[in-house]
Amino acid sequence: MRRFPLVAVVATLLLALLGPAGTAWAAAPAGTVHGGASQPVYSYAHAVRETVWVDTGLDGDGNGRTDRVAADIIRPSEPAAAGRKVPVIMDASPYYSCCGRGNESQLKTYDAQGRPIQFPLFYDNYFVPRGYAVVLVDLAGTNRSDGCVDVGGRSDVTSAKAVVDWLNGHAVGHSSRTGGSPVPAGWSNGSVGMIGKSWDGTIANGVAATGVAGLKTVVPISAISSWYDYYRSQGAPLYGGTPADLAGYVEDQATTARCAAQQSALAAGAPYSGDWTPLWQQRDYLASANQVRASVLLVHGMQDLNVRTVNFGQWWDALAARGVERKIWLSQTGHVDPFDFRRGAWVDTLHRWFDHYLLGVANGIETEPMADIERAPDQWTQDARWPAPGTAQTTVHLNPGALGGSSNSGTASFTDDPSRDENAWAADADLSTPDKTVLSTGVLGQDLRLSGSGSVTLTVSSSTSSAHLSAVLVDLGAATVRDYQGTGEGINTLGTRSCWGQSTTGDSACFLDTAAATAQVDATVFSRGWADLGHYASLDHGVALTPGAPYRMTVHLAATDHVVPAGHRLALILAGTDNGLVDPPDTRPTVTVDLAASSLQLPLVGGAARLTGGGEPAALPHHVLTGHQPRLLG
């Protein structure tokens, strides 16, 4: 991380203290970039704060008027006075009034005249003084925007895309929600970077997949690439509600009655059967990944059981096929923002990323290692590429109780028990229980690294007309890990605060600090896959099974990057319902697996030789980092 000289830090603090008095600020003569980075030379206290309502071209709520979405804007005043234009950092979200953003659930706030006061998160406090505008967009149907929530569909994506278009002079903005005068974005230079966690990051993916002009980079954090894979897994319904439930949760209550038709469409289009319907197809951004022109800085928790890691893995692969400039951070956390698990390094990386892609600063970030991966709490490594160099899709043979060997043989069986989950299976890996089949290596004599996505193709028969399959990869051995199943999903929130930018009375730059929450475990589940056997032939339509008949189905194992260390064992556990993650089928089958006619494909660094003890070492990358980085002030 770059360290700023003490003199520069003191100067920055003096500017922050003197700025509100209006005596210390003057417009920088040539912008904010000095010494290879944008500097905080503009006044946050004197920034322009305004709202513009942008036409989307849609009428989602059916009131006969084009929907307008609210874009709350904060931008430095000095560039406009000097005739200079600025780039935009944009976060489009449904959560600004119902639920909040960040670890402290911050909401937007407004003064008596409706002007925005608090902009959630640190982006405004940190980047506006450095010469960026920050634009927070209320998705259609939420907070102060017209229209209806459609959970990742055309309305959601158009809400944000229209604002990108407006910032580039290709859409119309207005000074009020229902009338007002046209408002051009004359202060914008047209370069936009979208960022956001969860639903917000998902919209960034969706807008990028439109190929909209002006969108130069996106930073999706714990984001969805296909909404089907948020609610379903190869035909199996995942635990956690429906799109209609989610829409009702975030929707502005004033629009609920007008949006009944949209709610009905969401309910009808997402059947519990798990079929691949037109609703899901419309919300599959992978299908348009070839249109992505923006660079991508992707962040995901490898233990995220909300937006599961299949979403980042398939998106990453699609971007790689497109040749998109990209970088990836993979943590041991669950559904957590990097600001809360690696704060100093994250702010520095994001600063350099936006400087390069939005301000054109030649800081070299695009040539640095592609991947940052957390190996243990606060211990990070880097790779030149991801998946790691030397990774090969490797066939691992299956035998009763065993992974490896020169061929497949035998059979195995399990009986679905909906009360059991992957943690129980892993804890009982060496016990014979009827609800699972465990196949494991012997004790490894060397580290075994998996980097990317795997799969297991199973030939199975069911004793009943329905069956769900779960396949999980487990590292059997003692370890200290982030407590991703705890309330903080791998972090503890502390009572102290640190400051990241400039503050006003209504919008503080100081946020509660965090630290890693850890757990001691004897087994770690690190990749998962679930499927409904009735969808063995096609996702389009599931069928009833013929009891006793063999079916062949490939279960996709979600992307990961994990090292099973020497002295541990790698296990594949096959079972039925993974309680709390996938819903059970409508019967309680006994499933028989023909191991001789099944196969396992794993992304092994170093290939098959790593399982047999030969080959080149799959050593961790040369560049090892710790999480204890110096704080970046200002």
C-alpha positions as CSV (number, residue, x, y, z in Angstrom):
1,M,0.0,0.0,0.0
2,R,1.2,3.5,-0.7
3,R,2.1,5.6,2.3
4,F,1.6,9.3,2.3
5,P,4.2,11.6,4.0
6,L,3.3,13.0,7.4
7,V,3.3,16.5,6.0
8,A,0.7,15.5,3.4
9,V,-1.5,13.9,6.0
10,V,-1.3,16.9,8.3
11,A,-2.2,19.2,5.4
12,T,-5.2,17.1,4.5
13,L,-6.4,17.2,8.1
14,L,-6.0,21.0,8.2
15,L,-8.1,21.3,5.0
16,A,-10.8,19.1,6.5
17,L,-10.9,21.2,9.6
18,L,-10.8,24.6,7.9
19,G,-13.0,23.8,4.9
20,P,-16.4,24.5,6.5
21,A,-15.3,28.0,7.5
22,G,-14.9,28.7,3.8
23,T,-11.4,30.2,4.2
24,A,-9.0,27.4,3.3
25,W,-10.5,26.2,0.0
26,A,-9.5,27.3,-3.5
27,A,-10.1,25.4,-6.8
28,A,-7.1,23.4,-7.8
29,P,-5.7,24.9,-11.0
30,A,-5.4,21.6,-12.9
31,G,-7.6,19.1,-11.2
32,T,-6.9,16.8,-8.3
33,V,-4.2,14.4,-9.7
34,H,-0.7,15.0,-8.2
35,G,2.0,12.5,-7.5
36,G,0.2,9.7,-9.4
37,A,-3.0,9.9,-7.4
38,S,-6.0,12.1,-7.0
39,Q,-5.7,14.2,-3.8
40,P,-8.4,15.7,-1.5
41,V,-8.1,19.3,-2.7
42,Y,-11.8,20.1,-3.0
43,S,-14.3,21.0,-0.2
44,Y,-16.7,18.4,0.8
45,A,-18.6,20.9,3.0
46,H,-19.2,23.2,0.0
47,A,-20.0,20.4,-2.5
48,V,-23.2,20.7,-4.6
49,R,-26.0,18.4,-3.3
50,E,-29.0,18.0,-5.5
51,T,-31.5,15.5,-6.8
52,V,-32.4,14.9,-10.5
53,W,-35.3,12.7,-11.7
54,V,-34.3,10.9,-14.9
55,D,-36.8,9.5,-17.4
56,T,-36.5,5.8,-17.9
57,G,-38.8,5.4,-20.9
58,L,-40.9,2.9,-19.0
59,D,-44.3,3.0,-17.3
60,G,-43.9,0.2,-14.8
61,D,-46.7,1.3,-12.5
62,G,-49.2,1.9,-15.3
63,N,-50.1,5.4,-14.4
64,G,-49.8,6.7,-18.0
65,R,-46.6,8.7,-17.3
66,T,-43.0,7.8,-18.0
67,D,-41.3,6.6,-14.8
68,R,-38.7,8.9,-13.3
69,V,-36.0,7.6,-11.0
70,A,-34.3,9.8,-8.4
71,A,-30.6,10.3,-8.6
72,D,-29.1,12.0,-5.5
73,I,-25.9,13.7,-6.5
74,I,-23.0,15.2,-4.5
75,R,-20.2,16.8,-6.5
76,P,-17.4,19.2,-5.9
77,S,-18.4,22.8,-6.7
78,E,-14.9,24.0,-7.7
79,P,-14.5,22.2,-11.0
80,A,-17.8,23.5,-12.4
81,A,-16.8,27.1,-11.4
82,A,-13.5,26.5,-13.3
83,G,-15.2,25.0,-16.3
84,R,-13.9,21.5,-15.7
85,K,-16.0,18.3,-15.7
86,V,-15.8,15.3,-13.4
87,P,-16.3,11.6,-13.5
88,V,-19.0,9.7,-11.5
89,I,-19.0,6.9,-9.0
90,M,-22.6,5.5,-8.9
91,D,-24.4,3.1,-6.6
92,A,-27.9,2.1,-7.7
93,S,-29.8,0.4,-4.9
94,P,-33.3,-0.5,-3.7
95,Y,-32.2,-0.2,-0.1
96,Y,-31.8,3.5,0.6
97,S,-35.0,4.0,2.5
98,C,-36.0,0.5,3.7
99,C,-32.9,-1.2,4.9
100,G,-29.8,0.9,4.7
101,R,-26.3,0.3,3.3
102,G,-23.2,-0.9,5.0
103,N,-22.4,-2.4,8.3
104,E,-24.2,0.4,10.1
105,S,-27.3,0.3,7.8
106,Q,-27.1,3.9,6.8
107,L,-30.1,5.5,5.1
108,K,-30.3,8.5,2.8
109,T,-31.5,11.6,4.7
110,Y,-32.9,14.9,3.4
111,D,-33.5,18.4,4.6
112,A,-36.9,20.1,4.8
113,Q,-36.7,21.1,1.2
114,G,-35.9,17.5,0.1
115,R,-32.2,18.1,-0.6
116,P,-30.0,15.2,0.2
117,I,-27.9,15.4,3.4
118,Q,-26.5,11.9,4.2
119,F,-25.1,9.8,1.4
120,P,-24.6,6.3,2.8
121,L,-21.1,4.7,2.9
122,F,-17.8,6.4,2.5
123,Y,-17.7,6.9,-1.3
124,D,-18.8,10.5,-1.1
125,N,-16.7,11.5,1.9
126,Y,-13.6,10.1,0.4
127,F,-13.9,10.7,-3.4
128,V,-15.8,14.0,-3.7
129,P,-12.8,15.9,-2.3
130,R,-10.6,14.0,-4.9
131,G,-12.6,15.4,-7.8
132,Y,-15.4,12.8,-8.3
133,A,-19.1,13.1,-8.2
134,V,-21.1,10.4,-6.3
135,V,-24.5,9.5,-7.6
136,L,-26.9,7.3,-5.6
137,V,-29.8,6.1,-7.6
138,D,-33.1,4.8,-6.1
139,L,-34.2,1.8,-8.2
140,A,-37.6,2.1,-9.7
141,G,-40.4,1.6,-7.1
142,T,-38.2,2.5,-4.1
143,N,-37.7,5.6,-2.0
144,R,-38.3,8.6,-4.3
145,S,-38.5,6.8,-7.7
146,D,-41.5,6.0,-9.8
147,G,-42.3,2.6,-11.2
148,C,-42.3,-0.9,-9.7
149,V,-39.6,-3.2,-8.4
150,D,-39.0,-6.1,-10.7
151,V,-36.0,-7.8,-8.9
152,G,-33.2,-7.7,-11.4
153,G,-35.4,-7.4,-14.5
154,R,-35.8,-4.7,-17.2
155,S,-37.1,-2.0,-14.8
156,D,-34.2,-2.5,-12.3
157,V,-31.5,-2.4,-14.9
158,T,-33.1,0.5,-16.9
159,S,-33.4,2.5,-13.7
160,A,-29.6,2.6,-13.5
161,K,-28.8,2.6,-17.2
162,A,-31.0,5.6,-17.8
163,V,-28.9,7.6,-15.3
164,V,-25.7,6.5,-17.0
165,D,-27.3,7.7,-20.3
166,W,-28.3,11.0,-18.7
167,L,-24.7,11.5,-17.4
168,N,-23.6,11.1,-21.1
169,G,-26.3,13.4,-22.5
170,H,-28.5,10.6,-23.9
171,A,-31.4,10.8,-21.5
172,V,-33.6,13.6,-20.0
173,G,-33.3,14.7,-16.4
174,H,-35.8,16.9,-14.5
175,S,-35.7,19.1,-11.4
176,S,-38.7,17.4,-9.8
177,R,-40.4,14.1,-9.7
178,T,-43.7,15.2,-11.4
179,G,-42.7,18.3,-13.4
180,G,-40.0,20.8,-13.2
181,S,-37.5,21.9,-15.8
182,P,-35.0,19.9,-17.8
183,V,-31.7,19.4,-16.0
184,P,-28.6,18.5,-18.1
185,A,-25.5,16.8,-16.6
186,G,-23.2,19.5,-17.9
187,W,-20.8,19.0,-15.0
188,S,-20.2,15.3,-16.0
189,N,-17.4,14.2,-18.2
190,G,-19.4,11.0,-19.1
191,S,-17.1,8.5,-17.4
192,V,-19.0,6.4,-14.9
193,G,-18.0,3.7,-12.5
194,M,-20.7,1.6,-10.9
195,I,-20.2,0.0,-7.5
196,G,-22.3,-1.8,-4.9
197,K,-22.8,-4.9,-2.7
198,S,-25.4,-7.6,-3.2
199,W,-28.4,-6.2,-5.1
200,D,-26.6,-3.0,-5.9
201,G,-23.6,-4.9,-7.4
202,T,-26.0,-7.1,-9.3
203,I,-27.4,-4.1,-11.0
204,A,-23.9,-3.0,-11.9
205,N,-23.5,-6.4,-13.6
206,G,-26.8,-6.0,-15.4
207,V,-26.0,-2.5,-16.7
208,A,-22.5,-3.6,-17.8
209,A,-24.2,-6.4,-19.8
210,T,-26.1,-3.8,-21.8
211,G,-22.8,-2.4,-23.1
212,V,-24.0,1.1,-22.3
213,A,-21.6,3.9,-23.5
214,G,-19.8,5.8,-20.8
215,L,-19.8,2.9,-18.2
216,K,-16.0,2.5,-17.8
217,T,-15.8,0.2,-14.9
218,V,-17.9,-1.8,-12.4
219,V,-17.2,-3.0,-8.9
220,P,-19.6,-5.8,-8.1
221,I,-19.4,-6.9,-4.4
222,S,-21.1,-10.2,-3.5
223,A,-23.2,-9.8,-6.6
224,I,-25.6,-12.0,-8.6
225,S,-24.9,-12.8,-12.3
226,S,-28.1,-14.8,-12.8
227,W,-31.1,-14.5,-10.6
228,Y,-32.0,-18.1,-11.3
229,D,-28.9,-19.1,-9.4
230,Y,-29.9,-16.9,-6.5
231,Y,-33.2,-18.7,-6.0
232,R,-32.6,-22.1,-7.7
233,S,-29.8,-24.5,-8.2
234,Q,-30.1,-26.8,-11.2
235,G,-33.8,-27.2,-10.6
236,A,-33.6,-27.4,-6.8
237,P,-35.3,-24.5,-4.9
238,L,-32.9,-22.8,-2.6
239,Y,-33.9,-21.8,0.9
240,G,-34.8,-18.1,1.2
241,G,-38.1,-16.8,-0.2
242,T,-39.1,-15.6,-3.7
243,P,-38.6,-12.6,-6.0
244,A,-42.2,-11.4,-5.1
245,D,-41.2,-11.5,-1.4
246,L,-38.1,-9.5,-2.0
247,A,-40.0,-6.9,-4.1
248,G,-42.6,-6.4,-1.4
249,Y,-39.8,-5.9,1.2
250,V,-38.1,-3.0,-0.6
251,E,-41.0,-1.4,-2.5
252,D,-42.2,2.0,-1.6
253,Q,-45.5,1.4,0.1
254,A,-47.1,4.2,-1.8
255,T,-46.7,2.3,-5.0
256,T,-47.8,-1.2,-3.7
257,A,-51.3,-1.0,-5.0
258,R,-50.2,0.2,-8.5
259,C,-47.6,-2.6,-8.6
260,A,-49.9,-5.5,-7.9
261,A,-49.6,-6.7,-11.5
262,Q,-45.8,-6.7,-11.3
263,Q,-46.0,-8.7,-8.0
264,S,-48.3,-11.2,-9.7
265,A,-45.9,-11.6,-12.6
266,L,-43.0,-12.2,-10.3
267,A,-44.9,-14.9,-8.5
268,A,-46.1,-16.6,-11.6
269,G,-42.8,-16.4,-13.4
270,A,-40.7,-18.0,-10.6
271,P,-42.4,-21.4,-10.1
272,Y,-41.3,-23.5,-7.2
273,S,-40.7,-26.3,-9.7
274,G,-37.3,-24.9,-10.5
275,D,-38.0,-24.7,-14.2
276,W,-36.0,-22.3,-16.3
277,T,-38.7,-19.8,-17.3
278,P,-38.7,-16.6,-19.3
279,L,-38.6,-14.6,-16.1
280,W,-35.2,-16.2,-15.2
281,Q,-34.0,-15.8,-18.7
282,Q,-34.6,-12.1,-18.6
283,R,-32.6,-11.9,-15.4
284,D,-29.6,-13.9,-16.7
285,Y,-26.8,-11.3,-17.3
286,L,-24.5,-14.1,-18.5
287,A,-26.4,-14.3,-21.7
288,S,-25.2,-10.7,-22.5
289,A,-21.7,-10.9,-21.0
290,N,-20.3,-10.5,-24.5
291,Q,-21.5,-6.9,-24.5
292,V,-19.5,-6.0,-21.4
293,R,-17.1,-3.1,-22.2
294,A,-16.3,-2.0,-18.7
295,S,-13.4,-3.2,-16.6
296,V,-14.4,-5.2,-13.6
297,L,-13.1,-5.3,-10.0
298,L,-15.0,-8.3,-8.5
299,V,-15.2,-9.0,-4.8
300,H,-16.8,-12.1,-3.2
301,G,-16.8,-14.0,0.1
302,M,-15.9,-17.6,-0.6
303,Q,-18.3,-18.6,2.2
304,D,-21.2,-16.4,1.1
305,L,-24.3,-18.5,1.5
306,N,-26.6,-15.6,0.6
307,V,-25.3,-14.8,-2.9
308,R,-23.6,-18.1,-3.4
309,T,-20.2,-18.3,-5.2
310,V,-21.6,-19.9,-8.4
311,N,-22.6,-16.3,-9.2
312,F,-19.1,-14.9,-9.2
313,G,-17.5,-18.0,-10.8
314,Q,-19.7,-18.1,-13.9
315,W,-19.5,-14.3,-14.3
316,W,-15.7,-14.4,-14.1
317,D,-15.5,-17.1,-16.7
318,A,-17.8,-15.2,-19.0
319,L,-15.7,-12.0,-18.6
320,A,-12.5,-14.0,-19.2
321,A,-13.9,-15.3,-22.5
322,R,-14.7,-11.7,-23.4
323,G,-11.2,-10.6,-22.6
324,V,-12.4,-8.0,-20.1
325,E,-9.8,-6.2,-18.0
326,R,-10.5,-7.5,-14.5
327,K,-9.3,-8.1,-10.9
328,I,-10.7,-10.3,-8.2
329,W,-10.7,-10.3,-4.4
330,L,-11.8,-13.5,-2.6
331,S,-12.2,-13.5,1.2
332,Q,-13.0,-16.1,3.8
333,T,-16.1,-14.2,4.8
334,G,-19.7,-14.6,4.1
335,H,-21.8,-11.8,2.7
336,V,-19.5,-8.9,3.8
337,D,-18.2,-5.7,2.2
338,P,-14.4,-5.5,1.9
339,F,-14.6,-2.2,3.7
340,D,-15.4,-4.3,6.7
341,F,-12.9,-7.1,6.3
342,R,-9.8,-5.4,4.8
343,R,-10.5,-1.7,5.1
344,G,-7.2,0.0,4.5
345,A,-6.1,-2.1,1.6
346,W,-9.6,-1.9,0.1
347,V,-9.8,1.9,0.1
348,D,-6.4,2.2,-1.4
349,T,-7.2,-0.4,-4.1
350,L,-10.5,1.3,-5.0
351,H,-8.9,4.7,-5.0
352,R,-6.3,3.5,-7.5
353,W,-8.8,1.6,-9.6
354,F,-11.1,4.6,-10.0
355,D,-8.2,6.9,-10.6
356,H,-7.0,4.7,-13.4
357,Y,-10.3,3.9,-15.1
358,L,-12.2,7.1,-14.5
359,L,-9.5,9.8,-14.4
360,G,-7.0,8.1,-16.7
361,V,-4.1,8.0,-14.1
362,A,-1.3,5.8,-15.2
363,N,-0.7,4.1,-11.9
364,G,-0.1,0.5,-13.1
365,I,-3.0,-1.1,-11.3
366,E,-4.1,-2.9,-14.4
367,T,-0.8,-4.8,-14.7
368,E,-0.6,-5.8,-11.0
369,P,-1.5,-9.3,-9.8
370,M,-5.0,-10.2,-10.8
371,A,-6.2,-12.0,-7.7
372,D,-6.0,-11.3,-3.9
373,I,-7.1,-14.3,-1.9
374,E,-7.5,-14.7,1.8
375,R,-5.9,-17.9,3.0
376,A,-6.5,-17.6,6.8
377,P,-8.1,-14.7,8.7
378,D,-6.2,-11.5,7.6
379,Q,-3.6,-13.5,5.7
380,W,-3.7,-12.8,2.0
381,T,-1.9,-14.0,-1.1
382,Q,-1.7,-12.8,-4.7
383,D,-1.8,-14.5,-8.1
384,A,-0.8,-13.1,-11.5
385,R,-4.0,-14.7,-12.9
386,W,-7.1,-16.4,-11.7
387,P,-7.8,-19.3,-11.7
388,A,-4.2,-19.7,-10.5
389,P,-1.5,-20.4,-13.1
390,G,-1.0,-24.1,-13.5
391,T,-4.6,-25.0,-12.8
392,A,-6.0,-28.0,-14.8
393,Q,-9.4,-29.6,-14.8
394,T,-8.5,-33.0,-13.4
395,T,-10.5,-36.2,-13.3
396,V,-10.5,-37.7,-9.8
397,H,-11.7,-41.3,-9.6
398,L,-14.5,-42.5,-7.3
399,N,-14.5,-45.6,-5.2
400,P,-16.5,-46.7,-2.1
401,G,-15.2,-44.5,0.7
402,A,-12.3,-43.2,-1.4
403,L,-11.2,-40.4,-3.8
404,G,-8.4,-41.2,-6.1
405,G,-6.9,-44.3,-7.7
406,S,-6.6,-45.3,-11.3
407,S,-10.3,-46.2,-12.0
408,N,-13.8,-46.0,-10.7
409,S,-15.7,-48.8,-9.0
410,G,-18.6,-49.9,-6.8
411,T,-21.7,-48.2,-5.6
412,A,-22.8,-46.1,-2.6
413,S,-26.2,-44.9,-1.3
414,F,-27.8,-42.5,1.1
415,T,-31.3,-41.7,2.3
416,D,-32.5,-38.1,2.3
417,D,-32.8,-36.6,5.8
418,P,-34.0,-33.0,5.6
419,S,-33.0,-32.4,9.2
420,R,-29.3,-32.7,8.4
421,D,-26.9,-30.2,6.8
422,E,-23.4,-30.0,5.4
423,N,-21.9,-29.1,8.8
424,A,-23.4,-32.3,10.3
425,W,-22.1,-34.3,7.4
426,A,-18.6,-32.9,7.7
427,A,-18.5,-33.4,11.4
428,D,-19.5,-37.0,10.9
429,A,-17.3,-37.6,7.9
430,D,-15.7,-40.6,9.5
431,L,-18.9,-42.0,10.9
432,S,-21.2,-44.2,8.8
433,T,-24.6,-42.5,8.8
434,P,-27.5,-43.2,6.4
435,D,-28.0,-39.7,5.2
436,K,-24.7,-39.3,3.3
437,T,-21.9,-41.0,1.3
438,V,-18.3,-39.8,2.0
439,L,-15.4,-40.3,-0.4
440,S,-12.0,-39.1,0.8
441,T,-8.4,-39.1,0.0
442,G,-5.8,-40.4,2.4
443,V,-3.8,-38.0,4.5
444,L,-2.2,-35.7,2.0
445,G,1.6,-35.6,1.9
446,Q,1.6,-32.1,0.3
447,D,-0.6,-29.1,-0.1
448,L,-3.5,-29.5,-2.6
449,R,-4.9,-26.3,-4.0
450,L,-8.2,-26.0,-5.9
451,S,-8.7,-22.8,-7.9
452,G,-11.9,-22.3,-9.9
453,S,-15.1,-24.4,-10.4
454,G,-15.4,-28.2,-10.4
455,S,-18.2,-30.6,-11.1
456,V,-19.4,-34.1,-10.3
457,T,-21.2,-36.2,-12.9
458,L,-23.4,-38.9,-11.1
459,T,-25.2,-41.9,-12.4
460,V,-27.9,-42.4,-9.8
461,S,-31.3,-44.1,-9.2
462,S,-34.0,-43.0,-6.7
463,S,-36.4,-45.1,-4.7
464,T,-39.1,-42.5,-5.2
465,S,-40.4,-40.1,-7.9
466,S,-38.3,-37.1,-6.7
467,A,-34.8,-36.6,-5.4
468,H,-32.5,-33.7,-4.6
469,L,-28.7,-34.1,-4.7
470,S,-26.1,-32.2,-2.7
471,A,-22.4,-32.5,-3.3
472,V,-19.9,-30.7,-1.1
473,L,-16.1,-30.6,-0.9
474,V,-14.7,-30.7,2.5
475,D,-11.2,-30.1,4.0
476,L,-10.9,-32.6,6.8
477,G,-8.5,-31.2,9.4
478,A,-8.1,-28.6,12.1
479,A,-8.0,-25.0,11.1
480,T,-8.6,-21.4,12.2
481,V,-11.1,-19.8,9.8
482,R,-13.3,-16.8,9.7
483,D,-16.5,-17.5,11.5
484,Y,-18.7,-17.1,8.4
485,Q,-21.7,-18.7,10.2
486,G,-21.6,-16.2,13.0
487,T,-23.8,-13.2,13.2
488,G,-21.2,-11.0,11.5
489,E,-20.4,-13.6,8.9
490,G,-16.7,-13.4,9.6
491,I,-16.3,-10.0,11.3
492,N,-16.8,-8.4,14.7
493,T,-17.9,-4.8,14.8
494,L,-15.9,-2.8,17.4
495,G,-16.8,0.3,19.4
496,T,-14.0,2.5,17.9
497,R,-14.3,4.5,14.7
498,S,-11.9,5.5,11.9
499,C,-12.4,8.2,9.4
500,W,-12.1,7.9,5.6
501,G,-12.6,11.3,4.1
502,Q,-14.2,14.6,5.1
503,S,-17.3,15.0,7.2
504,T,-20.2,17.4,7.7
505,T,-22.7,17.5,10.5
506,G,-25.2,15.4,8.6
507,D,-22.7,13.0,6.9
508,S,-19.8,11.6,8.9
509,A,-16.8,10.0,7.3
510,C,-16.1,8.0,10.5
511,F,-17.2,4.4,10.6
512,L,-17.2,1.7,13.2
513,D,-14.0,-0.4,13.0
514,T,-14.1,-4.2,12.6
515,A,-11.9,-7.2,13.3
516,A,-11.9,-10.8,12.1
517,A,-14.3,-13.1,13.9
518,T,-12.6,-16.5,14.0
519,A,-13.6,-20.1,14.8
520,Q,-11.6,-23.3,15.4
521,V,-12.9,-26.1,13.2
522,D,-12.0,-29.7,12.5
523,A,-13.6,-29.6,9.0
524,T,-14.2,-26.9,6.4
525,V,-16.8,-27.1,3.7
526,F,-15.4,-25.0,0.8
527,S,-17.4,-25.7,-2.3
528,R,-21.0,-26.8,-2.8
529,G,-23.5,-27.9,-5.5
530,W,-27.2,-28.8,-5.4
531,A,-29.5,-30.1,-8.0
532,D,-33.0,-31.6,-8.6
533,L,-32.6,-35.0,-10.3
534,G,-35.9,-34.4,-12.1
535,H,-34.1,-31.8,-14.2
536,Y,-31.4,-34.2,-15.3
537,A,-32.3,-33.8,-19.0
538,S,-33.1,-30.1,-19.1
539,L,-33.6,-27.1,-16.8
540,D,-36.6,-26.1,-18.9
541,H,-38.9,-28.6,-17.4
542,G,-38.5,-31.1,-14.5
543,V,-40.0,-34.6,-14.7
544,A,-41.1,-37.3,-12.2
545,L,-38.6,-40.0,-11.8
546,T,-39.2,-43.7,-12.4
547,P,-38.2,-45.4,-9.1
548,G,-35.1,-47.6,-9.7
549,A,-34.3,-46.2,-13.1
550,P,-30.7,-44.8,-13.6
551,Y,-30.3,-41.1,-14.4
552,R,-27.1,-39.2,-15.2
553,M,-26.7,-35.6,-14.1
554,T,-23.8,-33.3,-13.6
555,V,-23.8,-31.2,-10.4
556,H,-21.8,-28.0,-10.7
557,L,-19.5,-27.2,-7.8
558,A,-19.3,-23.5,-7.0
559,A,-16.1,-21.6,-7.6
560,T,-13.6,-21.4,-4.8
561,D,-9.9,-21.1,-4.1
562,H,-8.8,-23.3,-1.3
563,V,-5.7,-25.1,-0.1
564,V,-6.1,-28.4,1.6
565,P,-2.8,-28.5,3.5
566,A,-0.5,-31.5,3.9
567,G,-1.7,-33.6,6.8
568,H,-5.4,-33.0,6.0
569,R,-7.7,-35.0,3.7
570,L,-10.0,-33.9,0.9
571,A,-13.5,-35.4,0.9
572,L,-16.5,-35.3,-1.4
573,I,-19.8,-35.8,0.4
574,L,-22.9,-36.8,-1.5
575,A,-26.3,-36.4,0.2
576,G,-29.9,-35.2,-0.3
577,T,-31.3,-32.1,1.4
578,D,-28.7,-29.6,2.7
579,N,-30.9,-28.2,5.5
580,G,-31.1,-24.4,5.5
581,L,-29.6,-24.1,2.1
582,V,-31.8,-26.2,-0.3
583,D,-35.4,-27.1,0.3
584,P,-36.3,-30.9,0.4
585,P,-38.1,-32.8,-2.4
586,D,-41.7,-33.9,-1.9
587,T,-40.6,-37.5,-1.1
588,R,-37.9,-39.0,1.1
589,P,-35.8,-41.1,-1.4
590,T,-33.0,-43.5,-1.0
591,V,-30.5,-42.7,-3.7
592,T,-28.0,-45.2,-5.1
593,V,-24.9,-43.9,-6.8
594,D,-23.2,-46.0,-9.5
595,L,-19.6,-44.8,-8.8
596,A,-18.2,-46.8,-11.6
597,A,-20.3,-44.7,-14.0
598,S,-19.7,-41.4,-12.3
599,S,-16.8,-38.9,-12.4
600,L,-15.4,-35.9,-10.5
601,Q,-13.7,-33.0,-12.1
602,L,-11.6,-30.7,-9.9
603,P,-9.6,-27.5,-10.8
604,L,-6.3,-28.7,-9.3
605,V,-3.2,-26.5,-9.3
606,G,-0.6,-28.8,-10.7
607,G,-3.1,-31.3,-12.0
608,A,-3.4,-35.0,-11.2
609,A,0.2,-35.3,-10.0
610,R,-0.8,-33.3,-6.9
611,L,-3.0,-36.2,-5.7
612,T,-0.3,-38.8,-6.3
613,G,2.5,-36.9,-4.7
614,G,4.5,-36.0,-7.8
615,G,4.7,-33.0,-10.1
616,E,5.8,-29.4,-9.4
617,P,4.8,-27.9,-6.1
618,A,1.5,-26.1,-6.1
619,A,3.0,-23.6,-3.7
620,L,1.1,-20.6,-2.7
621,P,1.8,-17.5,-4.7
622,H,5.1,-15.7,-4.1
623,H,3.5,-12.5,-2.8
624,V,2.0,-13.0,0.7
625,L,0.3,-10.1,2.4
626,T,-1.2,-9.6,5.9
627,G,-4.4,-7.8,6.6
628,H,-2.8,-5.3,8.9
629,Q,-2.2,-2.4,6.5
630,P,-1.6,1.2,7.4
631,R,-4.6,3.4,7.5
632,L,-5.1,5.8,4.6
633,L,-6.2,9.2,6.1
634,G,-8.0,12.0,4.3
